[in-house]
Amino acid sequence: KLTKREEQITELLAWGASKKEIPDLLPTKPGRKPIAIRTVENTVRNIYEKLGIQKVNELAAWYFCTRFKISFDLSPLHRKMFAVGLLAL
């Protein structure tokens, strides 16, 4: 289970934002500074650990599969083809 902040960062990464862009894209309360890039990097590391993945491509595939309720039980070939299709979008 991801925290609200982890979900926000996951969504931004899945849609193609870089780690450096994320602090400016996240909502902040009035009068507060954006989070630091180091915080984003640590949060991404925690996300990868929780999900058991290693690359942003895998994160994007996980995000879109869970968001659109696509089964993870697909054969490896179908999974790769689907991941490439999602990344092409």
N, CA, C and O atoms as CSV, one atom per row, in Angstrom:
chain,resi,resn,atom,element,x,y,z
A,1,LYS,N,N,0.846,-1.188,0.000
A,1,LYS,CA,C,0.000,0.000,0.000
A,1,LYS,C,C,0.884,1.241,0.000
A,1,LYS,O,O,1.740,1.404,0.869
A,2,LEU,N,N,0.671,2.107,-0.972
A,2,LEU,CA,C,1.443,3.334,-1.077
A,2,LEU,C,C,0.752,4.459,-0.309
A,2,LEU,O,O,-0.473,4.496,-0.200
A,3,THR,N,N,1.567,5.379,0.222
A,3,THR,CA,C,1.012,6.558,0.889
A,3,THR,C,C,0.456,7.505,-0.171
A,3,THR,O,O,0.683,7.318,-1.367
A,4,LYS,N,N,-0.266,8.514,0.277
A,4,LYS,CA,C,-0.843,9.487,-0.657
A,4,LYS,C,C,0.267,10.172,-1.463
A,4,LYS,O,O,0.147,10.322,-2.678
A,5,ARG,N,N,1.343,10.585,-0.790
A,5,ARG,CA,C,2.459,11.250,-1.475
A,5,ARG,C,C,3.126,10.297,-2.464
A,5,ARG,O,O,3.471,10.703,-3.574
A,6,GLU,N,N,3.310,9.036,-2.075
A,6,GLU,CA,C,3.898,8.046,-2.979
A,6,GLU,C,C,3.011,7.841,-4.200
A,6,GLU,O,O,3.515,7.687,-5.312
A,7,GLU,N,N,1.706,7.837,-4.006
A,7,GLU,CA,C,0.777,7.704,-5.136
A,7,GLU,C,C,0.892,8.895,-6.078
A,7,GLU,O,O,0.866,8.733,-7.298
A,8,GLN,N,N,1.020,10.093,-5.509
A,8,GLN,CA,C,1.162,11.287,-6.350
A,8,GLN,C,C,2.438,11.218,-7.181
A,8,GLN,O,O,2.421,11.505,-8.378
A,9,ILE,N,N,3.532,10.841,-6.552
A,9,ILE,CA,C,4.807,10.755,-7.254
A,9,ILE,C,C,4.781,9.632,-8.286
A,9,ILE,O,O,5.321,9.785,-9.382
A,10,THR,N,N,4.161,8.511,-7.947
A,10,THR,CA,C,4.037,7.399,-8.897
A,10,THR,C,C,3.283,7.839,-10.143
A,10,THR,O,O,3.695,7.535,-11.263
A,11,GLU,N,N,2.190,8.546,-9.953
A,11,GLU,CA,C,1.397,9.007,-11.104
A,11,GLU,C,C,2.214,9.937,-11.996
A,11,GLU,O,O,2.190,9.806,-13.220
A,12,LEU,N,N,2.938,10.879,-11.383
A,12,LEU,CA,C,3.745,11.808,-12.176
A,12,LEU,C,C,4.846,11.078,-12.950
A,12,LEU,O,O,5.084,11.373,-14.121
A,13,LEU,N,N,5.509,10.133,-12.298
A,13,LEU,CA,C,6.545,9.356,-12.982
A,13,LEU,C,C,5.953,8.518,-14.113
A,13,LEU,O,O,6.534,8.428,-15.195
A,14,ALA,N,N,4.804,7.909,-13.862
A,14,ALA,CA,C,4.164,7.062,-14.879
A,14,ALA,C,C,3.794,7.869,-16.117
A,14,ALA,O,O,3.825,7.351,-17.233
A,15,TRP,N,N,3.447,9.131,-15.919
A,15,TRP,CA,C,3.073,9.983,-17.043
A,15,TRP,C,C,4.273,10.689,-17.669
A,15,TRP,O,O,4.108,11.518,-18.565
A,16,GLY,N,N,5.496,10.360,-17.195
A,16,GLY,CA,C,6.690,10.836,-17.875
A,16,GLY,C,C,7.438,11.980,-17.219
A,16,GLY,O,O,8.403,12.476,-17.801
A,17,ALA,N,N,7.039,12.422,-16.035
A,17,ALA,CA,C,7.770,13.499,-15.364
A,17,ALA,C,C,9.113,12.975,-14.859
A,17,ALA,O,O,9.230,11.814,-14.469
A,18,SER,N,N,10.119,13.839,-14.872
A,18,SER,CA,C,11.418,13.455,-14.318
A,18,SER,C,C,11.420,13.741,-12.817
A,18,SER,O,O,10.574,14.478,-12.312
A,19,LYS,N,N,12.372,13.153,-12.125
A,19,LYS,CA,C,12.473,13.372,-10.676
A,19,LYS,C,C,12.706,14.852,-10.370
A,19,LYS,O,O,12.235,15.354,-9.350
A,20,LYS,N,N,13.423,15.545,-11.239
A,20,LYS,CA,C,13.703,16.966,-11.035
A,20,LYS,C,C,12.463,17.834,-11.232
A,20,LYS,O,O,12.365,18.908,-10.637
A,21,GLU,N,N,11.525,17.392,-12.050
A,21,GLU,CA,C,10.303,18.156,-12.308
A,21,GLU,C,C,9.255,17.981,-11.214
A,21,GLU,O,O,8.413,18.856,-11.012
A,22,ILE,N,N,9.305,16.870,-10.520
A,22,ILE,CA,C,8.251,16.507,-9.570
A,22,ILE,C,C,8.019,17.537,-8.472
A,22,ILE,O,O,6.859,17.840,-8.191
A,23,PRO,N,N,9.047,18.097,-7.831
A,23,PRO,CA,C,8.762,19.070,-6.770
A,23,PRO,C,C,7.883,20.231,-7.226
A,23,PRO,O,O,7.049,20.719,-6.464
A,24,ASP,N,N,8.071,20.670,-8.463
A,24,ASP,CA,C,7.269,21.785,-8.976
A,24,ASP,C,C,5.864,21.356,-9.392
A,24,ASP,O,O,4.966,22.193,-9.486
A,25,LEU,N,N,5.667,20.075,-9.640
A,25,LEU,CA,C,4.360,19.579,-10.082
A,25,LEU,C,C,3.456,19.153,-8.927
A,25,LEU,O,O,2.237,19.087,-9.083
A,26,LEU,N,N,4.050,18.866,-7.773
A,26,LEU,CA,C,3.254,18.430,-6.622
A,26,LEU,C,C,2.534,19.619,-5.995
A,26,LEU,O,O,3.071,20.725,-5.942
A,27,PRO,N,N,1.316,19.380,-5.524
A,27,PRO,CA,C,0.605,20.470,-4.853
A,27,PRO,C,C,1.279,20.821,-3.525
A,27,PRO,O,O,1.722,19.937,-2.792
A,28,THR,N,N,1.350,22.112,-3.224
A,28,THR,CA,C,1.907,22.561,-1.946
A,28,THR,C,C,0.899,23.481,-1.268
A,28,THR,O,O,0.061,24.106,-1.919
A,29,LYS,N,N,1.002,23.546,0.039
A,29,LYS,CA,C,0.141,24.439,0.795
A,29,LYS,C,C,0.661,25.863,0.632
A,29,LYS,O,O,1.862,26.065,0.452
A,30,PRO,N,N,-0.231,26.856,0.693
A,30,PRO,CA,C,0.206,28.247,0.556
A,30,PRO,C,C,1.293,28.593,1.578
A,30,PRO,O,O,1.187,28.259,2.758
A,31,GLY,N,N,2.337,29.268,1.097
A,31,GLY,CA,C,3.419,29.675,1.973
A,31,GLY,C,C,4.477,28.621,2.220
A,31,GLY,O,O,5.450,28.885,2.926
A,32,ARG,N,N,4.314,27.438,1.660
A,32,ARG,CA,C,5.293,26.371,1.854
A,32,ARG,C,C,6.099,26.165,0.584
A,32,ARG,O,O,5.603,26.375,-0.523
A,33,LYS,N,N,7.333,25.756,0.753
A,33,LYS,CA,C,8.221,25.474,-0.373
A,33,LYS,C,C,7.921,24.083,-0.928
A,33,LYS,O,O,7.402,23.224,-0.216
A,34,PRO,N,N,8.250,23.864,-2.202
A,34,PRO,CA,C,8.135,22.501,-2.751
A,34,PRO,C,C,9.100,21.567,-2.020
A,34,PRO,O,O,10.062,22.018,-1.399
A,35,ILE,N,N,8.835,20.269,-2.100
A,35,ILE,CA,C,9.733,19.305,-1.465
A,35,ILE,C,C,11.061,19.286,-2.222
A,35,ILE,O,O,11.131,19.681,-3.385
A,36,ALA,N,N,12.095,18.828,-1.554
A,36,ALA,CA,C,13.429,18.773,-2.155
A,36,ALA,C,C,13.543,17.584,-3.112
A,36,ALA,O,O,12.837,16.584,-2.977
A,37,ILE,N,N,14.439,17.719,-4.070
A,37,ILE,CA,C,14.679,16.627,-5.016
A,37,ILE,C,C,15.159,15.383,-4.271
A,37,ILE,O,O,14.799,14.263,-4.633
A,38,ARG,N,N,15.965,15.576,-3.239
A,38,ARG,CA,C,16.448,14.444,-2.434
A,38,ARG,C,C,15.264,13.691,-1.813
A,38,ARG,O,O,15.285,12.463,-1.728
A,39,THR,N,N,14.233,14.427,-1.381
A,39,THR,CA,C,13.035,13.799,-0.823
A,39,THR,C,C,12.325,12.975,-1.888
A,39,THR,O,O,11.840,11.877,-1.615
A,40,VAL,N,N,12.267,13.509,-3.092
A,40,VAL,CA,C,11.648,12.771,-4.205
A,40,VAL,C,C,12.431,11.491,-4.459
A,40,VAL,O,O,11.833,10.427,-4.622
A,41,GLU,N,N,13.754,11.576,-4.497
A,41,GLU,CA,C,14.585,10.401,-4.748
A,41,GLU,C,C,14.385,9.338,-3.669
A,41,GLU,O,O,14.288,8.150,-3.977
A,42,ASN,N,N,14.323,9.758,-2.413
A,42,ASN,CA,C,14.088,8.809,-1.317
A,42,ASN,C,C,12.705,8.180,-1.420
A,42,ASN,O,O,12.540,6.986,-1.174
A,43,THR,N,N,11.722,8.982,-1.780
A,43,THR,CA,C,10.362,8.462,-1.915
A,43,THR,C,C,10.276,7.468,-3.061
A,43,THR,O,O,9.618,6.435,-2.937
A,44,VAL,N,N,10.931,7.768,-4.170
A,44,VAL,CA,C,10.947,6.842,-5.311
A,44,VAL,C,C,11.623,5.533,-4.914
A,44,VAL,O,O,11.157,4.457,-5.287
A,45,ARG,N,N,12.701,5.619,-4.169
A,45,ARG,CA,C,13.380,4.411,-3.689
A,45,ARG,C,C,12.426,3.569,-2.832
A,45,ARG,O,O,12.384,2.346,-2.967
A,46,ASN,N,N,11.661,4.224,-1.950
A,46,ASN,CA,C,10.688,3.512,-1.115
A,46,ASN,C,C,9.589,2.873,-1.962
A,46,ASN,O,O,9.161,1.753,-1.683
A,47,ILE,N,N,9.138,3.577,-2.986
A,47,ILE,CA,C,8.106,3.039,-3.884
A,47,ILE,C,C,8.627,1.778,-4.566
A,47,ILE,O,O,7.942,0.756,-4.608
A,48,TYR,N,N,9.847,1.859,-5.100
A,48,TYR,CA,C,10.445,0.710,-5.777
A,48,TYR,C,C,10.550,-0.480,-4.827
A,48,TYR,O,O,10.261,-1.612,-5.212
A,49,GLU,N,N,10.963,-0.225,-3.593
A,49,GLU,CA,C,11.069,-1.308,-2.607
A,49,GLU,C,C,9.717,-1.940,-2.324
A,49,GLU,O,O,9.587,-3.164,-2.312
A,50,LYS,N,N,8.709,-1.102,-2.096
A,50,LYS,CA,C,7.372,-1.612,-1.769
A,50,LYS,C,C,6.801,-2.449,-2.907
A,50,LYS,O,O,6.145,-3.464,-2.673
A,51,LEU,N,N,7.053,-2.018,-4.141
A,51,LEU,CA,C,6.469,-2.708,-5.293
A,51,LEU,C,C,7.371,-3.810,-5.844
A,51,LEU,O,O,6.936,-4.604,-6.678
A,52,GLY,N,N,8.611,-3.865,-5.390
A,52,GLY,CA,C,9.527,-4.892,-5.873
A,52,GLY,C,C,9.946,-4.680,-7.316
A,52,GLY,O,O,10.089,-5.635,-8.079
A,53,ILE,N,N,10.142,-3.417,-7.686
A,53,ILE,CA,C,10.561,-3.097,-9.048
A,53,ILE,C,C,11.870,-2.333,-9.008
A,53,ILE,O,O,12.344,-1.949,-7.938
A,54,GLN,N,N,12.464,-2.108,-10.205
A,54,GLN,CA,C,13.776,-1.470,-10.255
A,54,GLN,C,C,13.856,-0.312,-11.242
A,54,GLN,O,O,14.808,0.466,-11.188
A,55,LYS,N,N,12.896,-0.179,-12.129
A,55,LYS,CA,C,12.989,0.835,-13.184
A,55,LYS,C,C,11.674,1.601,-13.326
A,55,LYS,O,O,10.603,1.111,-12.968
A,56,VAL,N,N,11.788,2.798,-13.853
A,56,VAL,CA,C,10.606,3.638,-14.034
A,56,VAL,C,C,9.645,3.009,-15.059
A,56,VAL,O,O,8.434,3.212,-14.970
A,57,ASN,N,N,10.169,2.259,-16.017
A,57,ASN,CA,C,9.308,1.582,-16.995
A,57,ASN,C,C,8.391,0.580,-16.294
A,57,ASN,O,O,7.203,0.484,-16.604
A,58,GLU,N,N,8.963,-0.165,-15.342
A,58,GLU,CA,C,8.168,-1.124,-14.582
A,58,GLU,C,C,7.140,-0.406,-13.719
A,58,GLU,O,O,6.018,-0.883,-13.547
A,59,LEU,N,N,7.533,0.748,-13.175
A,59,LEU,CA,C,6.614,1.544,-12.365
A,59,LEU,C,C,5.433,2.021,-13.212
A,59,LEU,O,O,4.284,1.962,-12.773
A,60,ALA,N,N,5.720,2.491,-14.420
A,60,ALA,CA,C,4.661,2.955,-15.312
A,60,ALA,C,C,3.717,1.806,-15.671
A,60,ALA,O,O,2.498,1.977,-15.670
A,61,ALA,N,N,4.279,0.647,-15.976
A,61,ALA,CA,C,3.430,-0.507,-16.301
A,61,ALA,C,C,2.567,-0.891,-15.101
A,61,ALA,O,O,1.377,-1.163,-15.258
A,62,TRP,N,N,3.158,-0.914,-13.903
A,62,TRP,CA,C,2.397,-1.233,-12.688
A,62,TRP,C,C,1.279,-0.216,-12.481
A,62,TRP,O,O,0.143,-0.588,-12.185
A,63,TYR,N,N,1.601,1.061,-12.635
A,63,TYR,CA,C,0.609,2.126,-12.423
A,63,TYR,C,C,-0.587,1.960,-13.368
A,63,TYR,O,O,-1.736,1.972,-12.925
A,64,PHE,N,N,-0.319,1.806,-14.649
A,64,PHE,CA,C,-1.419,1.719,-15.609
A,64,PHE,C,C,-2.198,0.418,-15.468
A,64,PHE,O,O,-3.413,0.403,-15.664
A,65,CYS,N,N,-1.518,-0.673,-15.131
A,65,CYS,CA,C,-2.226,-1.941,-14.915
A,65,CYS,C,C,-3.152,-1.856,-13.710
A,65,CYS,O,O,-4.290,-2.323,-13.766
A,66,THR,N,N,-2.677,-1.269,-12.632
A,66,THR,CA,C,-3.540,-1.159,-11.447
A,66,THR,C,C,-4.617,-0.108,-11.651
A,66,THR,O,O,-5.749,-0.291,-11.201
A,67,ARG,N,N,-4.293,0.971,-12.308
A,67,ARG,CA,C,-5.276,2.051,-12.523
A,67,ARG,C,C,-6.418,1.589,-13.418
A,67,ARG,O,O,-7.573,1.940,-13.177
A,68,PHE,N,N,-6.115,0.815,-14.437
A,68,PHE,CA,C,-7.131,0.375,-15.391
A,68,PHE,C,C,-7.534,-1.084,-15.196
A,68,PHE,O,O,-8.167,-1.688,-16.062
A,69,LYS,N,N,-7.151,-1.648,-14.028
A,69,LYS,CA,C,-7.562,-2.995,-13.630
A,69,LYS,C,C,-7.228,-4.050,-14.693
A,69,LYS,O,O,-8.076,-4.846,-15.096
A,70,ILE,N,N,-5.980,-4.027,-15.125
A,70,ILE,CA,C,-5.486,-5.002,-16.092
A,70,ILE,C,C,-4.760,-6.094,-15.316
A,70,ILE,O,O,-3.940,-5.793,-14.448
A,71,SER,N,N,-5.043,-7.330,-15.610
A,71,SER,CA,C,-4.498,-8.461,-14.870
A,71,SER,C,C,-2.984,-8.560,-14.989
A,71,SER,O,O,-2.416,-8.360,-16.063
A,72,PHE,N,N,-2.341,-8.871,-13.868
A,72,PHE,CA,C,-0.908,-9.136,-13.861
A,72,PHE,C,C,-0.616,-10.581,-14.237
A,72,PHE,O,O,0.547,-10.961,-14.366
A,73,ASP,N,N,-1.652,-11.390,-14.416
A,73,ASP,CA,C,-1.484,-12.805,-14.710
A,73,ASP,C,C,-1.287,-13.079,-16.197
A,73,ASP,O,O,-1.387,-14.227,-16.629
A,74,LEU,N,N,-1.014,-12.058,-16.972
A,74,LEU,CA,C,-0.760,-12.256,-18.391
A,74,LEU,C,C,0.560,-12.991,-18.575
A,74,LEU,O,O,1.436,-12.940,-17.711
A,75,SER,N,N,0.693,-13.663,-19.691
A,75,SER,CA,C,1.957,-14.338,-19.979
A,75,SER,C,C,3.053,-13.283,-20.113
A,75,SER,O,O,2.756,-12.124,-20.402
A,76,PRO,N,N,4.303,-13.663,-19.909
A,76,PRO,CA,C,5.389,-12.679,-20.011
A,76,PRO,C,C,5.419,-11.952,-21.354
A,76,PRO,O,O,5.708,-10.756,-21.401
A,77,LEU,N,N,5.127,-12.651,-22.432
A,77,LEU,CA,C,5.117,-12.021,-23.748
A,77,LEU,C,C,4.008,-10.980,-23.839
A,77,LEU,O,O,4.241,-9.860,-24.292
A,78,HIS,N,N,2.810,-11.346,-23.412
A,78,HIS,CA,C,1.697,-10.405,-23.455
A,78,HIS,C,C,1.957,-9.203,-22.547
A,78,HIS,O,O,1.627,-8.069,-22.893
A,79,ARG,N,N,2.547,-9.464,-21.392
A,79,ARG,CA,C,2.852,-8.394,-20.444
A,79,ARG,C,C,3.832,-7.393,-21.060
A,79,ARG,O,O,3.645,-6.181,-20.947
A,80,LYS,N,N,4.884,-7.913,-21.718
A,80,LYS,CA,C,5.869,-7.037,-22.350
A,80,LYS,C,C,5.243,-6.244,-23.489
A,80,LYS,O,O,5.500,-5.050,-23.640
A,81,MET,N,N,4.420,-6.917,-24.289
A,81,MET,CA,C,3.768,-6.220,-25.397
A,81,MET,C,C,2.846,-5.125,-24.865
A,81,MET,O,O,2.804,-4.026,-25.418
A,82,PHE,N,N,2.124,-5.415,-23.820
A,82,PHE,CA,C,1.220,-4.444,-23.232
A,82,PHE,C,C,2.004,-3.274,-22.630
A,82,PHE,O,O,1.605,-2.119,-22.778
A,83,ALA,N,N,3.109,-3.567,-21.958
A,83,ALA,CA,C,3.935,-2.516,-21.353
A,83,ALA,C,C,4.500,-1.600,-22.443
A,83,ALA,O,O,4.529,-0.380,-22.278
A,84,VAL,N,N,4.943,-2.184,-23.543
A,84,VAL,CA,C,5.470,-1.368,-24.654
A,84,VAL,C,C,4.361,-0.502,-25.221
A,84,VAL,O,O,4.588,0.665,-25.540
A,85,GLY,N,N,3.167,-1.055,-25.353
A,85,GLY,CA,C,2.034,-0.270,-25.846
A,85,GLY,C,C,1.705,0.889,-24.938
A,85,GLY,O,O,1.445,1.996,-25.409
A,86,LEU,N,N,1.715,0.647,-23.631
A,86,LEU,CA,C,1.444,1.730,-22.685
A,86,LEU,C,C,2.532,2.788,-22.732
A,86,LEU,O,O,2.241,3.983,-22.683
A,87,LEU,N,N,3.766,2.365,-22.826
A,87,LEU,CA,C,4.856,3.326,-22.889
A,87,LEU,C,C,4.806,4.146,-24.166
A,87,LEU,O,O,5.212,5.308,-24.179
A,88,ALA,N,N,4.312,3.551,-25.229
A,88,ALA,CA,C,4.193,4.283,-26.495
A,88,ALA,C,C,3.146,5.393,-26.394
A,88,ALA,O,O,3.245,6.422,-27.062
A,89,LEU,N,N,2.139,5.163,-25.542
A,89,LEU,CA,C,1.125,6.206,-25.349
A,89,LEU,C,C,1.768,7.405,-24.712
A,89,LEU,O,O,1.096,8.404,-24.458
